[in-house]
Amino acid sequence: MPVYVHLSNLLIRKDAIEKKYKGGVPQFRIDCELDTGRFYFQEDTMLFCLVTMNYDEHDYDNLTAKGLHYDKKREFSEDFVVLSRHYGLLWEGPWLEHNKVFAWHVGSDAESVMRAEKISSLTMNEIGKRFERGENPFAAIY
């Protein structure tokens, strides 16, 4: 299920949170203050997406302290990736695909990916019309 690509996105596999993160998804939500509205984030059934303005603002230390993988020397994680709208992926994640507008787990259903591709090809005029109708074409796609 695709999530919208903001300026800088820390995309984390939900299955990694469930299996490796101390306290699992409930503790992750508390630690990252996801349910408070303090920070902007998105999620779908397979990914969490934490959003910042710049890619160097993401906090890997908290994630690794709680059990997720990150190799500082190689600047690589098997559990999460950073996707910058302007610079692309900071490292490859074989479990992630994107089209610069949306990102999704490779296990996402084909219908959701096709919907993301369709939205990605809309003109600015059509996007504006959707917002005027009260739709948000850039919300996470389920």
NUDO-530746 format. One line per field, with one value per residue (C-alpha): residue number from 1; x, y, z. Coordinates in steps of 0.25 Angstrom, whole numbers, always signed. Layout:
pos <- (NUM_...)
x <- (X_...)
y <- (Y_...)
z <- (Z_...)
***
This chain:
pos <- (1_2_3_4_5_6_7_8_9_10_11_12_13_14_15_16_17_18_19_20_21_22_23_24_25_26_27_28_29_30_31_32_33_34_35_36_37_38_39_40_41_42_43_44_45_46_47_48_49_50_51_52_53_54_55_56_57_58_59_60_61_62_63_64_65_66_67_68_69_70_71_72_73_74_75_76_77_78_79_80_81_82_83_84_85_86_87_88_89_90_91_92_93_94_95_96_97_98_99_100_101_102_103_104_105_106_107_108_109_110_111_112_113_114_115_116_117_118_119_120_121_122_123_124_125_126_127_128_129_130_131_132_133_134_135_136_137_138_139_140_141_142)
x <- (+0_+7_+10_+13_+27_+30_+43_+50_+44_+49_+42_+41_+36_+25_+29_+43_+36_+27_+39_+51_+46_+46_+31_+27_+17_+10_+24_+28_+16_+19_+34_+31_+19_+11_-3_-1_-1_+12_+20_+15_+15_+8_+6_+0_-2_+13_+21_+22_+27_+33_+34_+45_+49_+63_+69_+80_+69_+64_+68_+74_+80_+66_+62_+75_+75_+61_+66_+66_+78_+87_+101_+107_+120_+112_+101_+91_+79_+71_+59_+58_+62_+62_+56_+58_+49_+61_+72_+65_+69_+81_+83_+75_+64_+61_+47_+43_+39_+35_+32_+37_+22_+18_+26_+22_+26_+29_+18_+7_-5_-5_-18_-12_+1_-7_-15_-2_+3_-10_-10_+5_+2_-9_-7_-6_-20_-26_-20_-25_-39_-38_-34_-45_-55_-49_-41_-26_-20_-7_-12_-7_-14_-20)
y <- (+0_+13_+25_+39_+43_+56_+64_+53_+40_+29_+17_+5_-9_-12_-26_-22_-14_-26_-36_-27_-14_-16_-15_-16_-7_-2_+3_+8_+17_+22_+25_+32_+39_+35_+36_+50_+57_+64_+59_+56_+42_+32_+17_+6_-8_-11_+2_+13_+26_+37_+50_+61_+73_+68_+54_+57_+59_+45_+38_+24_+23_+21_+10_+2_+4_-3_-15_-10_-13_-1_-2_+11_+8_+4_+14_+3_-4_-16_-11_+3_+13_+28_+33_+48_+54_+62_+52_+38_+26_+28_+13_+2_-6_-18_-18_-4_+2_+16_+26_+39_+42_+29_+18_+4_-9_-19_-28_-18_-22_-18_-10_+0_+1_+4_+14_+21_+21_+27_+38_+41_+44_+54_+68_+80_+84_+71_+70_+84_+80_+68_+76_+86_+74_+71_+59_+57_+49_+48_+41_+27_+17_+5)
z <- (+0_-4_+4_-1_-3_+5_+6_+14_+18_+28_+23_+33_+30_+40_+40_+45_+56_+60_+61_+65_+72_+88_+91_+76_+69_+82_+88_+74_+74_+88_+86_+72_+78_+66_+72_+78_+65_+69_+57_+43_+39_+30_+30_+22_+25_+22_+25_+35_+29_+38_+31_+33_+25_+23_+22_+33_+43_+44_+57_+55_+69_+75_+65_+67_+82_+81_+72_+58_+49_+44_+40_+42_+34_+22_+24_+22_+29_+25_+33_+28_+17_+15_+3_+0_-11_-17_-15_-16_-7_+3_+1_-6_+1_-7_-1_-5_-18_-22_-33_-27_-23_-15_-8_-5_+0_-11_-5_-7_-15_-30_-29_-19_-27_-40_-32_-28_-42_-47_-37_-40_-54_-51_-56_-46_-50_-47_-34_-31_-34_-25_-14_-17_-15_-2_-6_-3_-14_-7_+5_+8_-1_+5)
***
